[in-house]
């Protein structure tokens, strides 16, 4: 049998994989104990995408040679591809129990643990792999990604910096460092890192990322305007001579994410960015051949809900109710999870309340094919623009109707996105002008989600959060990049007018965000900035208690809260808001309109400060506002009309198509 195996090896080396496969099949048929032949045959099946057959081959090879690291690595990797993560982890652990000196197995184990959000253990395994193979770039980069995903952005910057120090000519490490520095807010240092990467490699991903850099926390209004102008001019420059992006999946970050927080209509810019990506990577417009096939007469409308955030996240909270309550007589619902898949109460609820769950492949091309095979009538992106995978996926035509809504409430600029679903209580009169998609407005809804009322929080006092006795708590719990420079004078006026005021904010992913914002506050209202308090991120239960314990919640004007406003209203906490010209600045005002309340809706910045100060200082007024909210907020929760309105949209959009 040896000659057949040698011929197969020669064919594999020559790249003639199809010819090698039958030879190896003959070898294992004649000698089932040839572990190397099983291993090679598994590799051939895996390379052709037949992962089930590859798994069977690797399992046989592993039983014959449990001491071979390559066999264990490929067996575990195939289990991971097949979304059998726990079995993959067990496979790696079994091997390490026998032979703890394999950096490759520690690396694969770390990858599997990170996919399951066991970040601390994953980081330890990456470090073990690096101890066994110092300077291993892939392990170092993935360790940085893991720390970032675990919320330790500052630690990720340190690790990427170590990777660059170990190999100053590594474009991969420089790009990773550039992205993390940008996320930290060190935008000039990020530019320098991207520039070094661009000078090393012909790959132009770094040039695109550098061109679209935007500050996380702008230093001022002029600073914000300067970076926006640079963004647009750089996109125009790249359009004139488009870069070649063979693999857009190299773009780990999504540079145009921060555009949506600037309080400006982004239709023109988002369309420019999308056009640039289409010219740089034409394969993005892959079209499913099934989209042109006629629908079966009388079939239920098949709707796929897709996101990376179908778990205990704002997106999961606003998706689960609609998905669970659509009419099963008229609609078939599919939940499309983008890995890594997180296992918690909300993801479990979604899996239990849809007709079918699909875990998508982690590569764009494979994910496109997997979605195309589902024969969806509607592909409903729960967010586009929050992370790169679904952003780039949405350039393809994967269903006859493709739509997005308020998950990331800005237009996408992407030609294959057909509809933006909004609400007439949120939109201004000229709303269609803000969208490249066709705007479909649902009617008279307090929110665009079938939202389950949060449970009553455990009662706590401000002192339980380290706040001083007698302080009046003005809580602004939004992500720090929502705090627009134009909001600073309002915050300064509140603090100057109320000596007992404490403006309470929640720290972000990096300590530098708080430092940048505090520096801006020191320039805007130096005489009162010391009464700004940054609390660490709170567990869900403590966050709800903080919302209930504050005197008043301050809504960020240009990009309102959605989940946070609903949590506040469920607790009877008044929220001061000031509607702006764009949908994302009108959510809370729309909720108040649905409740028939207007006292907390400001028309001007001075009005905003006046309302906030009165609510905090006047206990009777605050009590009256809370009682009114408590009496009327039921219209915002578990509203069947939300479901009916989305059903109306799905039926009309599919019928029109």
Buried (B, 14 or more C-beta within 10 A) or exposed (E): EEEBBEBBBEBBEEEEBEBBBEBBBBBBEEBEEBBBBBBBBBBBBBEEEBBEBBBBBBBBBBEBBBEBBBBBBBBBBBBBBBBBBEBBBBBBEBBBEEEEEBBBBBBBBBBBBBBBBBBEBBBBBBBBBBEBBEEBBBBBBBBBBBBBBBBBBBBBBBBBBBBBEBBEEBBBBBBBBBBBBBBBBBBEBBBBBBBBBBEBBEBBBBBBBBBBBBBBBBBEEEBBBBBBEBBBEBBEEBBEEBBEBEEBBBBBBBBBBBBBBBBBBBBEBBBBBBBBBBBBBEBBEBEBEBBEEEBEEEEBBBBBBBBBBBBBBBBBBBBBBBBBBBEEEEBBBBBBBBBBBBEEEBBEBBBEBBBEBBBBBBEBEEBBBBBBEBBBBBBBBBBBBBBBBBBBBBBBBBBBBBBBBBBBBBBBBBBBBBBBBBBEBBBBEEBEEBBBBBBBBBEEBBBBBBBBBBEEBEEBEBEEBEBEEEBBBBBBBBBBBBBBBBBBBBBBBBBBBBEEBBBBBBBBBBBBBBEBBBEBBBEBBEEBBEBBBBBEEBEEEBBBBBBBBBBBBBBBBBBBBBBBBBBBBBBBBBBBBBBBBBBBBBBBBBBBBBBEBEBBBBEEBEBBBBBBBBBBBEEEBBEBBBEBBBEBBBBBBBBEBBBBBBBEBBEEBBEEE
